[in-house]
Amino acid sequence: MTASTRDSRREEILDRALDVILEVGLGKLTFRRIADKIGFTEAAMFRYFPSKKALILSLMDRLDAMLLGPIREIAADADTPPARRLEAVLRHHVALVVRHNSLPMLLLAEATASGDPRLLARMRRILADYLEILRKIVDQLPAADRPGALPPGDCLALMLLGIPSALAIRHRLLPDPAEERRVSEELVPFVVTMLTDGRES
């Protein structure tokens, strides 16, 4: 088997793992369920991932790519005012939560419950990178230049992380597409406007 074929199979397994998570949740993710979707034997799965923890680590890498990849691009766009970048970051995270059935929260819960140092370290890195991106954007907001106008950027980053995190909880327990749309269409712009006094640059 060539390296590219192996990589392609690994990506297919991760795609189907995400399908299983969407259907039944992370707690019911098994190699058997994934293998059934692909047409593999369960034993064949172990050629690509030696354990469920290895699979989950790769899902965390996928989460990094899905969540932080676009966010890094948004944050790096110096031609867009910080308020618009902040809104775009939050909208992206909210959309990811809904589209992937609260995957970031589920992986966080799995890493925490497992106590596995590799899973915890990987999730900590994703969270730290995300909070740092938020902090840097917040520090560029117009009000950040006025002493005392805003709490410190790291505190605001944590508050902003709360929007998609709270939505992830609601989405799992009280799914409601109309309410979830309102978070993106109403709450996110409202919070950004409150932080900027309506000014974009």
N, CA and C atoms as an extended XYZ file, in Angstrom:
603
Properties=species:S:1:pos:R:3:atomname:S:1:resname:S:1:resid:I:1 pbc="F F F"
N         0.852       -1.192        0.000 N   MET     1
C         0.000        0.000        0.000 CA  MET     1
C         0.889        1.243        0.000 C   MET     1
N         0.624        2.167       -0.905 N   THR     2
C         1.419        3.393       -0.977 CA  THR     2
C         1.064        4.315        0.191 C   THR     2
N         1.963        5.259        0.465 N   ALA     3
C         1.734        6.212        1.559 CA  ALA     3
C         0.491        7.052        1.280 C   ALA     3
N         0.292        7.434        0.013 N   SER     4
C        -0.881        8.274       -0.296 CA  SER     4
C        -2.182        7.484       -0.127 C   SER     4
N        -2.150        6.187       -0.486 N   THR     5
C        -3.339        5.361       -0.285 CA  THR     5
C        -3.627        5.212        1.201 C   THR     5
N        -2.565        4.997        1.977 N   ARG     6
C        -2.741        4.865        3.431 CA  ARG     6
C        -3.311        6.153        4.025 C   ARG     6
N        -2.760        7.293        3.589 N   ASP     7
C        -3.261        8.581        4.088 CA  ASP     7
C        -4.720        8.786        3.699 C   ASP     7
N        -5.051        8.397        2.475 N   SER     8
C        -6.429        8.539        2.012 CA  SER     8
C        -7.383        7.679        2.847 C   SER     8
N        -6.954        6.455        3.171 N   ARG     9
C        -7.780        5.577        3.993 CA  ARG     9
C        -7.953        6.148        5.400 C   ARG     9
N        -6.882        6.697        5.949 N   ARG    10
C        -6.970        7.304        7.288 CA  ARG    10
C        -7.978        8.459        7.280 C   ARG    10
N        -7.924        9.278        6.240 N   GLU    11
C        -8.864       10.398        6.144 CA  GLU    11
C       -10.297        9.899        6.009 C   GLU    11
N       -10.478        8.814        5.245 N   GLU    12
C       -11.810        8.240        5.095 CA  GLU    12
C       -12.326        7.722        6.442 C   GLU    12
N       -11.448        7.081        7.202 N   ILE    13
C       -11.838        6.588        8.528 CA  ILE    13
C       -12.247        7.755        9.420 C   ILE    13
N       -11.483        8.846        9.375 N   LEU    14
C       -11.827       10.013       10.194 CA  LEU    14
C       -13.155       10.622        9.742 C   LEU    14
N       -13.379       10.675        8.431 N   ASP    15
C       -14.661       11.182        7.924 CA  ASP    15
C       -15.825       10.346        8.453 C   ASP    15
N       -15.672        9.029        8.377 N   ARG    16
C       -16.750        8.149        8.842 CA  ARG    16
C       -16.884        8.211       10.361 C   ARG    16
N       -15.769        8.400       11.071 N   ALA    17
C       -15.848        8.564       12.528 CA  ALA    17
C       -16.680        9.791       12.874 C   ALA    17
N       -16.490       10.870       12.120 N   LEU    18
C       -17.300       12.070       12.346 CA  LEU    18
C       -18.771       11.793       12.041 C   LEU    18
N       -19.034       10.994       11.007 N   ASP    19
C       -20.420       10.617       10.705 CA  ASP    19
C       -21.042        9.869       11.884 C   ASP    19
N       -20.274        8.934       12.459 N   VAL    20
C       -20.784        8.152       13.595 CA  VAL    20
C       -21.056        9.078       14.778 C   VAL    20
N       -20.158       10.006       15.028 N   ILE    21
C       -20.350       10.939       16.143 CA  ILE    21
C       -21.611       11.762       15.928 C   ILE    21
N       -21.839       12.207       14.691 N   LEU    22
C       -23.052       12.966       14.398 CA  LEU    22
C       -24.305       12.129       14.637 C   LEU    22
N       -24.223       10.848       14.332 N   GLU    23
C       -25.395        9.981       14.449 CA  GLU    23
C       -25.664        9.532       15.878 C   GLU    23
N       -24.618        9.104       16.588 N   VAL    24
C       -24.841        8.463       17.896 CA  VAL    24
C       -24.044        9.086       19.036 C   VAL    24
N       -23.158       10.053       18.726 N   GLY    25
C       -22.369       10.686       19.777 CA  GLY    25
C       -21.016       10.024       19.968 C   GLY    25
N       -20.115       10.762       20.578 N   LEU    26
C       -18.746       10.278       20.776 CA  LEU    26
C       -18.700        9.072       21.698 C   LEU    26
N       -19.564        9.036       22.699 N   GLY    27
C       -19.553        7.927       23.654 CA  GLY    27
C       -19.829        6.584       23.007 C   GLY    27
N       -20.540        6.575       21.866 N   LYS    28
C       -20.869        5.322       21.193 CA  LYS    28
C       -20.009        5.088       19.955 C   LYS    28
N       -18.961        5.887       19.827 N   LEU    29
C       -18.033        5.700       18.717 CA  LEU    29
C       -17.212        4.435       18.956 C   LEU    29
N       -17.304        3.491       18.019 N   THR    30
C       -16.520        2.255       18.108 CA  THR    30
C       -15.903        1.968       16.745 C   THR    30
N       -14.836        1.171       16.759 N   PHE    31
C       -14.233        0.749       15.501 CA  PHE    31
C       -15.234       -0.057       14.673 C   PHE    31
N       -16.068       -0.846       15.338 N   ARG    32
C       -17.054       -1.655       14.616 CA  ARG    32
C       -17.997       -0.760       13.831 C   ARG    32
N       -18.515        0.317       14.449 N   ARG    33
C       -19.447        1.219       13.760 CA  ARG    33
C       -18.774        1.884       12.552 C   ARG    33
N       -17.523        2.302       12.743 N   ILE    34
C       -16.800        2.958       11.641 CA  ILE    34
C       -16.551        1.949       10.518 C   ILE    34
N       -16.085        0.762       10.892 N   ALA    35
C       -15.782       -0.280        9.901 CA  ALA    35
C       -17.018       -0.624        9.086 C   ALA    35
N       -18.163       -0.694        9.728 N   ASP    36
C       -19.408       -1.006        9.020 CA  ASP    36
C       -19.722        0.043        7.959 C   ASP    36
N       -19.407        1.295        8.243 N   LYS    37
C       -19.683        2.369        7.287 CA  LYS    37
C       -18.753        2.298        6.074 C   LYS    37
N       -17.525        1.807        6.302 N   ILE    38
C       -16.536        1.784        5.231 CA  ILE    38
C       -16.575        0.472        4.453 C   ILE    38
N       -17.026       -0.585        5.135 N   GLY    39
C       -16.969       -1.900        4.514 CA  GLY    39
C       -15.699       -2.641        4.871 C   GLY    39
N       -15.063       -2.217        5.963 N   PHE    40
C       -13.873       -2.881        6.501 CA  PHE    40
C       -14.305       -3.946        7.494 C   PHE    40
N       -13.337       -4.783        7.857 N   THR    41
C       -13.496       -5.563        9.074 CA  THR    41
C       -12.994       -4.700       10.218 C   THR    41
N       -13.474       -4.985       11.404 N   GLU    42
C       -13.006       -4.221       12.565 CA  GLU    42
C       -11.498       -4.373       12.730 C   GLU    42
N       -10.982       -5.598       12.489 N   ALA    43
C        -9.543       -5.847       12.639 CA  ALA    43
C        -8.723       -4.971       11.691 C   ALA    43
N        -9.260       -4.693       10.490 N   ALA    44
C        -8.532       -3.874        9.519 CA  ALA    44
C        -8.338       -2.447       10.012 C   ALA    44
N        -9.235       -1.977       10.858 N   MET    45
C        -9.121       -0.616       11.399 CA  MET    45
C        -7.816       -0.422       12.167 C   MET    45
N        -7.357       -1.472       12.818 N   PHE    46
C        -6.169       -1.355       13.657 CA  PHE    46
C        -4.893       -1.162       12.835 C   PHE    46
N        -4.952       -1.399       11.538 N   ARG    47
C        -3.787       -1.110       10.691 CA  ARG    47
C        -3.585        0.396       10.549 C   ARG    47
N        -4.646        1.159       10.762 N   TYR    48
C        -4.583        2.605       10.593 CA  TYR    48
C        -4.552        3.353       11.916 C   TYR    48
N        -5.249        2.824       12.899 N   PHE    49
C        -5.278        3.429       14.230 CA  PHE    49
C        -5.145        2.305       15.255 C   PHE    49
N        -4.048        2.267       16.021 N   PRO    50
C        -3.816        1.154       16.947 CA  PRO    50
C        -4.764        1.122       18.144 C   PRO    50
N        -5.471        2.227       18.399 N   SER    51
C        -6.374        2.277       19.552 CA  SER    51
C        -7.396        3.381       19.332 C   SER    51
N        -8.432        3.359       20.152 N   LYS    52
C        -9.438        4.422       20.074 CA  LYS    52
C        -8.804        5.760       20.467 C   LYS    52
N        -7.867        5.751       21.415 N   LYS    53
C        -7.210        7.008       21.794 CA  LYS    53
C        -6.434        7.596       20.622 C   LYS    53
N        -5.783        6.729       19.834 N   ALA    54
C        -5.060        7.215       18.655 CA  ALA    54
C        -6.029        7.840       17.655 C   ALA    54
N        -7.188        7.212       17.498 N   LEU    55
C        -8.211        7.761       16.616 CA  LEU    55
C        -8.685        9.118       17.127 C   LEU    55
N        -8.921        9.212       18.424 N   ILE    56
C        -9.405       10.478       18.990 CA  ILE    56
C        -8.344       11.570       18.869 C   ILE    56
N        -7.065       11.214       19.036 N   LEU    57
C        -5.999       12.198       18.821 CA  LEU    57
C        -6.045       12.731       17.396 C   LEU    57
N        -6.279       11.848       16.439 N   SER    58
C        -6.380       12.287       15.044 CA  SER    58
C        -7.631       13.132       14.824 C   SER    58
N        -8.712       12.805       15.532 N   LEU    59
C        -9.905       13.654       15.452 CA  LEU    59
C        -9.620       15.038       16.024 C   LEU    59
N        -8.777       15.104       17.044 N   MET    60
C        -8.398       16.413       17.590 CA  MET    60
C        -7.582       17.206       16.578 C   MET    60
N        -6.713       16.496       15.827 N   ASP    61
C        -5.990       17.177       14.751 CA  ASP    61
C        -6.972       17.697       13.706 C   ASP    61
N        -7.985       16.902       13.404 N   ARG    62
C        -9.016       17.318       12.452 CA  ARG    62
C        -9.770       18.533       12.998 C   ARG    62
N       -10.081       18.504       14.305 N   LEU    63
C       -10.744       19.647       14.934 CA  LEU    63
C        -9.878       20.898       14.801 C   LEU    63
N        -8.581       20.748       15.047 N   ASP    64
C        -7.663       21.880       14.900 CA  ASP    64
C        -7.777       22.454       13.492 C   ASP    64
N        -7.770       21.572       12.495 N   ALA    65
C        -7.851       22.033       11.109 CA  ALA    65
C        -9.204       22.686       10.815 C   ALA    65
N       -10.293       22.085       11.305 N   MET    66
C       -11.635       22.610       11.016 CA  MET    66
C       -11.919       23.897       11.774 C   MET    66
N       -11.470       23.959       13.026 N   LEU    67
C       -11.772       25.126       13.860 CA  LEU    67
C       -10.720       26.217       13.694 C   LEU    67
N        -9.473       25.860       13.966 N   LEU    68
C        -8.428       26.885       14.012 CA  LEU    68
C        -7.882       27.255       12.635 C   LEU    68
N        -7.919       26.327       11.673 N   GLY    69
C        -7.410       26.666       10.344 CA  GLY    69
C        -8.095       27.904        9.779 C   GLY    69
N        -9.423       27.883        9.612 N   PRO    70
C       -10.116       29.074        9.108 CA  PRO    70
C        -9.989       30.286       10.038 C   PRO    70
N        -9.966       30.036       11.341 N   ILE    71
C        -9.864       31.147       12.288 CA  ILE    71
C        -8.517       31.853       12.161 C   ILE    71
N        -7.458       31.086       11.962 N   ARG    72
C        -6.142       31.711       11.760 CA  ARG    72
C        -6.146       32.583       10.512 C   ARG    72
N        -6.803       32.107        9.453 N   GLU    73
C        -6.890       32.904        8.223 CA  GLU    73
C        -7.686       34.190        8.458 C   GLU    73
N        -8.807       34.069        9.155 N   ILE    74
C        -9.625       35.250        9.455 CA  ILE    74
C        -8.810       36.254       10.265 C   ILE    74
N        -8.138       35.773       11.304 N   ALA    75
C        -7.383       36.653       12.200 CA  ALA    75
C        -6.238       37.350       11.478 C   ALA    75
N        -5.669       36.692       10.470 N   ALA    76
C        -4.506       37.246        9.768 CA  ALA    76
C        -4.883       38.279        8.709 C   ALA    76
N        -6.158       38.447        8.438 N   ASP    77
C        -6.609       39.363        7.384 CA  ASP    77
C        -6.568       40.806        7.893 C   ASP    77
N        -5.412       41.433        7.749 N   ALA    78
C        -5.211       42.792        8.277 CA  ALA    78
C        -6.052       43.840        7.555 C   ALA    78
N        -6.600       43.505        6.383 N   ASP    79
C        -7.424       44.464        5.650 CA  ASP    79
C        -8.853       44.548        6.191 C   ASP    79
N        -9.230       43.599        7.039 N   THR    80
C       -10.573       43.581        7.618 CA  THR    80
C       -10.506       44.154        9.030 C   THR    80
N       -11.415       45.066        9.394 N   PRO    81
C       -11.383       45.642       10.746 CA  PRO    81
C       -11.500       44.549       11.816 C   PRO    81
N       -10.880       44.759       12.970 N   PRO    82
C       -10.899       43.742       14.023 CA  PRO    82
C       -12.304       43.308       14.442 C   PRO    82
N       -13.246       44.236       14.468 N   ALA    83
C       -14.610       43.866       14.877 CA  ALA    83
C       -15.211       42.862       13.900 C   ALA    83
N       -14.980       43.073       12.591 N   ARG    84
C       -15.514       42.142       11.589 CA  ARG    84
C       -14.803       40.799       11.673 C   ARG    84
N       -13.493       40.825       11.966 N   ARG    85
C       -12.762       39.560       12.123 CA  ARG    85
C       -13.274       38.798       13.337 C   ARG    85
N       -13.502       39.514       14.429 N   LEU    86
C       -14.008       38.866       15.635 CA  LEU    86
C       -15.378       38.234       15.369 C   LEU    86
N       -16.226       38.962       14.693 N   GLU    87
C       -17.553       38.421       14.366 CA  GLU    87
C       -17.424       37.184       13.476 C   GLU    87
N       -16.529       37.239       12.495 N   ALA    88
C       -16.341       36.096       11.596 CA  ALA    88
C       -15.808       34.874       12.338 C   ALA    88
N       -14.901       35.091       13.279 N   VAL    89
C       -14.365       33.981       14.085 CA  VAL    89
C       -15.487       33.315       14.873 C   VAL    89
N       -16.291       34.118       15.552 N   LEU    90
C       -17.367       33.569       16.377 CA  LEU    90
C       -18.421       32.872       15.518 C   LEU    90
N       -18.755       33.455       14.387 N   ARG    91
C       -19.732       32.821       13.493 CA  ARG    91
C       -19.208       31.475       12.986 C   ARG    91
N       -17.924       31.425       12.679 N   HIS    92
C       -17.338       30.170       12.216 CA  HIS    92
C       -17.430       29.101       13.301 C   HIS    92
N       -17.100       29.473       14.531 N   HIS    93
C       -17.130       28.498       15.630 CA  HIS    93
C       -18.563       28.030       15.882 C   HIS    93
N       -19.500       28.947       15.888 N   VAL    94
C       -20.908       28.591       16.097 CA  VAL    94
C       -21.382       27.629       15.004 C   VAL    94
N       -21.031       27.914       13.754 N   ALA    95
C       -21.443       27.044       12.642 CA  ALA    95
C       -20.826       25.655       12.793 C   ALA    95
N       -19.583       25.604       13.243 N   LEU    96
C       -18.916       24.312       13.431 CA  LEU    96
C       -19.603       23.497       14.521 C   LEU    96
N       -19.987       24.159       15.594 N   VAL    97
C       -20.693       23.477       16.689 CA  VAL    97
C       -21.962       22.818       16.175 C   VAL    97
N       -22.735       23.567       15.394 N   VAL    98
C       -24.015       23.042       14.902 CA  VAL    98
C       -23.789       21.958       13.849 C   VAL    98
N       -22.901       22.229       12.912 N   ARG    99
C       -22.672       21.293       11.808 CA  ARG    99
C       -22.109       19.959       12.287 C   ARG    99
N       -21.275       19.997       13.330 N   HIS   100
C       -20.613       18.769       13.800 CA  HIS   100
C       -21.102       18.334       15.183 C   HIS   100
N       -22.329       18.696       15.497 N   ASN   101
C       -23.001       18.145       16.688 CA  ASN   101
C       -22.193       18.353       17.970 C   ASN   101
N       -21.706       19.575       18.174 N   SER   102
C       -20.969       19.941       19.390 CA  SER   102
C       -19.641       19.197       19.523 C   SER   102
N       -19.007       18.855       18.403 N   LEU   103
C       -17.762       18.075       18.438 CA  LEU   103
C       -16.685       18.669       19.346 C   LEU   103
N       -16.406       19.983       19.300 N   PRO   104
C       -15.346       20.479       20.192 CA  PRO   104
C       -15.610       20.160       21.666 C   PRO   104
N       -16.857       20.343       22.099 N   MET   105
C       -17.207       20.067       23.492 CA  MET   105
C       -17.091       18.572       23.798 C   MET   105
N       -17.501       17.724       22.859 N   LEU   106
C       -17.431       16.283       23.067 CA  LEU   106
C       -15.985       15.811       23.190 C   LEU   106
N       -15.111       16.349       22.338 N   LEU   107
C       -13.699       15.952       22.430 CA  LEU   107
C       -13.070       16.454       23.725 C   LEU   107
N       -13.461       17.644       24.159 N   LEU   108
C       -12.969       18.150       25.443 CA  LEU   108
C       -13.404       17.234       26.579 C   LEU   108
N       -14.678       16.828       26.566 N   ALA   109
C       -15.180       15.940       27.611 CA  ALA   109
C       -14.455       14.598       27.585 C   ALA   109
N       -14.219       14.076       26.384 N   GLU   110
C       -13.511       12.793       26.253 CA  GLU   110
C       -12.089       12.899       26.797 C   GLU   110
N       -11.388       13.974       26.443 N   ALA   111
C       -10.012       14.153       26.911 CA  ALA   111
C        -9.966       14.290       28.423 C   ALA   111
N       -10.896       15.044       28.977 N   THR   112
C       -10.926       15.256       30.423 CA  THR   112
C       -11.271       13.971       31.164 C   THR   112
N       -12.288       13.257       30.672 N   ALA   113
C       -12.725       12.031       31.349 CA  ALA   113
C       -11.674       10.931       31.259 C   ALA   113
N       -10.937       10.898       30.155 N   SER   114
C        -9.964        9.819       29.973 CA  SER   114
C        -8.764        9.974       30.901 C   SER   114
N        -8.413       11.213       31.209 N   GLY   115
C        -7.215       11.451       32.005 CA  GLY   115
C        -5.939       11.164       31.239 C   GLY   115
N        -6.061       10.828       29.956 N   ASP   116
C        -4.882       10.502       29.145 CA  ASP   116
C        -4.060       11.768       28.904 C   ASP   116
N        -2.782       11.766       29.292 N   PRO   117
C        -1.991       12.992       29.167 CA  PRO   117
C        -1.838       13.480       27.726 C   PRO   117
N        -1.802       12.565       26.758 N   ARG   118
C        -1.664       12.992       25.358 CA  ARG   118
C        -2.927       13.696       24.873 C   ARG   118
N        -4.099       13.133       25.219 N   LEU   119
C        -5.355       13.766       24.813 CA  LEU   119
C        -5.507       15.127       25.489 C   LEU   119
N        -5.186       15.181       26.776 N   LEU   120
C        -5.297       16.450       27.505 CA  LEU   120
C        -4.351       17.500       26.940 C   LEU   120
N        -3.110       17.094       26.650 N   ALA   121
C        -2.126       18.046       26.120 CA  ALA   121
C        -2.577       18.581       24.763 C   ALA   121
N        -3.128       17.714       23.925 N   ARG   122
C        -3.570       18.150       22.595 CA  ARG   122
C        -4.749       19.111       22.707 C   ARG   122
N        -5.704       18.799       23.580 N   MET   123
C        -6.851       19.688       23.743 CA  MET   123
C        -6.427       21.010       24.381 C   MET   123
N        -5.500       20.954       25.319 N   ARG   124
C        -5.000       22.207       25.929 CA  ARG   124
C        -4.356       23.103       24.881 C   ARG   124
N        -3.610       22.488       23.952 N   ARG   125
C        -2.939       23.279       22.915 CA  ARG   125
C        -3.968       23.958       22.006 C   ARG   125
N        -4.995       23.216       21.625 N   ILE   126
C        -6.045       23.791       20.777 CA  ILE   126
C        -6.716       24.959       21.499 C   ILE   126
N        -7.067       24.743       22.773 N   LEU   127
C        -7.741       25.796       23.539 CA  LEU   127
C        -6.839       27.009       23.719 C   LEU   127
N        -5.575       26.778       24.073 N   ALA   128
C        -4.644       27.899       24.286 CA  ALA   128
C        -4.453       28.699       23.002 C   ALA   128
N        -4.315       28.008       21.871 N   ASP   129
C        -4.147       28.711       20.597 CA  ASP   129
C        -5.385       29.539       20.256 C   ASP   129
N        -6.552       28.950       20.494 N   TYR   130
C        -7.797       29.655       20.186 CA  TYR   130
C        -7.950       30.907       21.051 C   TYR   130
N        -7.723       30.753       22.350 N   LEU   131
C        -7.841       31.906       23.247 CA  LEU   131
C        -6.839       32.997       22.873 C   LEU   131
N        -5.647       32.603       22.455 N   GLU   132
C        -4.639       33.593       22.068 CA  GLU   132
C        -5.069       34.342       20.802 C   GLU   132
N        -5.652       33.632       19.854 N   ILE   133
C        -6.154       34.297       18.647 CA  ILE   133
C        -7.246       35.308       19.020 C   ILE   133
N        -8.184       34.887       19.861 N   LEU   134
C        -9.240       35.805       20.305 CA  LEU   134
C        -8.649       37.013       21.018 C   LEU   134
N        -7.698       36.771       21.911 N   ARG   135
C        -7.086       37.873       22.675 CA  ARG   135
C        -6.441       38.896       21.740 C   ARG   135
N        -5.719       38.403       20.746 N   LYS   136
C        -5.035       39.319       19.834 CA  LYS   136
C        -6.024       40.172       19.049 C   LYS   136
N        -7.136       39.574       18.629 N   ILE   137
C        -8.137       40.365       17.908 CA  ILE   137
C        -8.777       41.386       18.846 C   ILE   137
N        -9.135       40.949       20.047 N   VAL   138
C        -9.766       41.853       21.018 CA  VAL   138
C        -8.842       43.028       21.321 C   VAL   138
N        -7.549       42.762       21.428 N   ASP   139
C        -6.601       43.830       21.730 CA  ASP   139
C        -6.479       44.851       20.608 C   ASP   139
N        -7.014       44.528       19.433 N   GLN   140
C        -6.988       45.466       18.315 CA  GLN   140
C        -8.290       46.255       18.173 C   GLN   140
N        -9.277       45.945       19.001 N   LEU   141
C       -10.552       46.668       18.921 CA  LEU   141
C       -10.347       48.134       19.286 C   LEU   141
N       -11.169       49.032       18.731 N   PRO   142
C       -11.005       50.464       19.008 CA  PRO   142
C       -11.013       50.797       20.497 C   PRO   142
N       -11.910       50.188       21.248 N   ALA   143
C       -12.017       50.513       22.675 CA  ALA   143
C       -10.807       50.041       23.465 C   ALA   143
N       -10.024       49.123       22.916 N   ALA   144
C        -8.850       48.608       23.638 CA  ALA   144
C        -7.802       49.696       23.842 C   ALA   144
N        -7.874       50.768       23.051 N   ASP   145
C        -6.921       51.876       23.194 CA  ASP   145
C        -7.281       52.812       24.338 C   ASP   145
N        -8.495       52.679       24.871 N   ARG   146
C        -8.927       53.575       25.947 CA  ARG   146
C        -8.794       52.847       27.275 C   ARG   146
N        -7.920       53.311       28.172 N   PRO   147
C        -7.715       52.623       29.448 CA  PRO   147
C        -9.023       52.431       30.212 C   PRO   147
N        -9.279       51.222       30.649 N   GLY   148
C       -10.468       50.919       31.437 CA  GLY   148
C       -11.735       50.732       30.638 C   GLY   148
N       -11.670       50.939       29.311 N   ALA   149
C       -12.879       50.803       28.499 CA  ALA   149
C       -13.321       49.354       28.388 C   ALA   149
N       -12.365       48.435       28.391 N   LEU   150
C       -12.665       47.009       28.287 CA  LEU   150
C       -11.869       46.243       29.335 C   LEU   150
N       -12.378       45.109       29.771 N   PRO   151
C       -11.560       44.229       30.606 CA  PRO   151
C       -10.346       43.771       29.791 C   PRO   151
N        -9.365       43.175       30.459 N   PRO   152
C        -8.181       42.690       29.722 CA  PRO   152
C        -8.576       41.709       28.618 C   PRO   152
N        -7.781       41.684       27.556 N   GLY   153
C        -8.075       40.855       26.396 CA  GLY   153
C        -8.220       39.382       26.718 C   GLY   153
N        -7.403       38.879       27.655 N   ASP   154
C        -7.510       37.449       27.968 CA  ASP   154
C        -8.845       37.136       28.650 C   ASP   154
N        -9.347       38.069       29.448 N   CYS   155
C       -10.656       37.873       30.091 CA  CYS   155
C       -11.777       37.904       29.053 C   CYS   155
N       -11.684       38.843       28.107 N   LEU   156
C       -12.708       38.920       27.062 CA  LEU   156
C       -12.657       37.698       26.159 C   LEU   156
N       -11.463       37.194       25.889 N   ALA   157
C       -11.347       35.987       25.060 CA  ALA   157
C       -12.088       34.829       25.710 C   ALA   157
N       -11.936       34.705       27.020 N   LEU   158
C       -12.627       33.627       27.744 CA  LEU   158
C       -14.142       33.819       27.673 C   LEU   158
N       -14.598       35.071       27.822 N   MET   159
C       -16.024       35.350       27.734 CA  MET   159
C       -16.560       34.993       26.341 C   MET   159
N       -15.808       35.364       25.306 N   LEU   160
C       -16.245       35.097       23.938 CA  LEU   160
C       -16.282       33.603       23.638 C   LEU   160
N       -15.355       32.861       24.206 N   LEU   161
C       -15.375       31.402       24.060 CA  LEU   161
C       -16.663       30.831       24.643 C   LEU   161
N       -17.229       31.523       25.608 N   GLY   162
C       -18.460       31.059       26.242 CA  GLY   162
C       -19.649       30.997       25.309 C   GLY   162
N       -19.674       31.807       24.267 N   ILE   163
C       -20.827       31.808       23.350 CA  ILE   163
C       -20.944       30.468       22.625 C   ILE   163
N       -19.911       30.039       21.887 N   PRO   164
C       -20.055       28.729       21.232 CA  PRO   164
C       -20.093       27.565       22.221 C   PRO   164
N       -19.449       27.712       23.372 N   SER   165
C       -19.476       26.635       24.373 CA  SER   165
C       -20.882       26.447       24.929 C   SER   165
N       -21.539       27.553       25.250 N   ALA   166
C       -22.918       27.461       25.747 CA  ALA   166
C       -23.839       26.915       24.660 C   ALA   166
N       -23.605       27.334       23.420 N   LEU   167
C       -24.419       26.813       22.323 CA  LEU   167
C       -24.222       25.302       22.173 C   LEU   167
N       -22.978       24.831       22.355 N   ALA   168
C       -22.706       23.389       22.237 CA  ALA   168
C       -23.522       22.607       23.264 C   ALA   168
N       -23.618       23.132       24.487 N   ILE   169
C       -24.408       22.462       25.528 CA  ILE   169
C       -25.878       22.461       25.132 C   ILE   169
N       -26.357       23.629       24.727 N   ARG   170
C       -27.770       23.715       24.321 CA  ARG   170
C       -28.063       22.801       23.133 C   ARG   170
N       -27.162       22.793       22.170 N   HIS   171
C       -27.371       21.986       20.971 CA  HIS   171
C       -27.495       20.501       21.316 C   HIS   171
N       -26.720       20.042       22.291 N   ARG   172
C       -26.789       18.634       22.681 CA  ARG   172
C       -28.063       18.323       23.462 C   ARG   172
N       -28.488       19.262       24.313 N   LEU   173
C       -29.599       18.976       25.218 CA  LEU   173
C       -30.940       19.520       24.735 C   LEU   173
N       -30.924       20.659       24.072 N   LEU   174
C       -32.158       21.301       23.614 CA  LEU   174
C       -32.004       21.776       22.173 C   LEU   174
N       -31.785       20.862       21.244 N   PRO   175
C       -31.539       21.300       19.863 CA  PRO   175
C       -32.736       22.057       19.287 C   PRO   175
N       -32.423       23.176       18.664 N   ASP   176
C       -33.466       24.007       18.076 CA  ASP   176
C       -32.801       24.855       16.982 C   ASP   176
N       -32.935       24.458       15.714 N   PRO   177
C       -32.250       25.182       14.634 CA  PRO   177
C       -32.544       26.676       14.599 C   PRO   177
N       -33.774       27.063       14.901 N   ALA   178
C       -34.116       28.491       14.867 CA  ALA   178
C       -33.348       29.253       15.934 C   ALA   178
N       -33.291       28.710       17.136 N   GLU   179
C       -32.552       29.370       18.212 CA  GLU   179
C       -31.058       29.387       17.923 C   GLU   179
N       -30.569       28.322       17.325 N   GLU   180
C       -29.140       28.266       17.007 CA  GLU   180
C       -28.779       29.305       15.950 C   GLU   180
N       -29.664       29.536       14.987 N   ARG   181
C       -29.425       30.585       13.993 CA  ARG   181
C       -29.388       31.954       14.645 C   ARG   181
N       -30.232       32.155       15.654 N   ARG   182
C       -30.267       33.460       16.325 CA  ARG   182
C       -28.947       33.775       17.022 C   ARG   182
N       -28.256       32.757       17.507 N   VAL   183
C       -26.953       32.997       18.143 CA  VAL   183
C       -26.010       33.643       17.137 C   VAL   183
N       -25.971       33.093       15.927 N   SER   184
C       -25.081       33.626       14.899 CA  SER   184
C       -25.574       34.960       14.347 C   SER   184
N       -26.879       35.060       14.129 N   GLU   185
C       -27.430       36.240       13.447 CA  GLU   185
C       -27.700       37.417       14.379 C   GLU   185
N       -27.949       37.139       15.670 N   GLU   186
C       -28.301       38.216       16.595 CA  GLU   186
C       -27.309       38.375       17.740 C   GLU   186
N       -26.997       37.290       18.440 N   LEU   187
C       -26.146       37.415       19.626 CA  LEU   187
C       -24.717       37.806       19.276 C   LEU   187
N       -24.128       37.130       18.300 N   VAL   188
C       -22.739       37.432       17.952 CA  VAL   188
C       -22.568       38.892       17.529 C   VAL   188
N       -23.372       39.418       16.593 N   PRO   189
C       -23.212       40.836       16.235 CA  PRO   189
C       -23.465       41.774       17.418 C   PRO   189
N       -24.421       41.430       18.274 N   PHE   190
C       -24.709       42.267       19.446 CA  PHE   190
C       -23.491       42.364       20.357 C   PHE   190
N       -22.872       41.233       20.649 N   VAL   191
C       -21.716       41.234       21.548 CA  VAL   191
C       -20.571       42.031       20.934 C   VAL   191
N       -20.321       41.845       19.650 N   VAL   192
C       -19.235       42.582       18.995 CA  VAL   192
C       -19.526       44.074       19.022 C   VAL   192
N       -20.769       44.468       18.769 N   THR   193
C       -21.139       45.888       18.818 CA  THR   193
C       -20.936       46.458       20.222 C   THR   193
N       -21.301       45.679       21.230 N   MET   194
C       -21.112       46.146       22.623 CA  MET   194
C       -19.630       46.375       22.930 C   MET   194
N       -18.780       45.546       22.375 N   LEU   195
C       -17.337       45.672       22.639 CA  LEU   195
C       -16.689       46.818       21.853 C   LEU   195
N       -17.339       47.253       20.803 N   THR   196
C       -16.720       48.255       19.934 CA  THR   196
C       -17.469       49.586       19.927 C   THR   196
N       -18.526       49.683       20.695 N   ASP   197
C       -19.375       50.886       20.652 CA  ASP   197
C       -19.867       51.147       19.228 C   ASP   197
N       -19.994       50.074       18.445 N   GLY   198
C       -20.470       50.234       17.079 CA  GLY   198
C       -19.423       50.690       16.104 C   GLY   198
N       -18.182       50.930       16.586 N   ARG   199
C       -17.116       51.365       15.679 CA  ARG   199
C       -16.372       50.158       15.158 C   ARG   199
N       -15.972       50.181       13.880 N   GLU   200
C       -15.313       49.028       13.282 CA  GLU   200
C       -13.818       49.191       13.179 C   GLU   200
N       -13.301       50.381       13.290 N   SER   201
C       -11.852       50.540       13.138 CA  SER   201
C       -11.360       51.639       14.057 C   SER   201
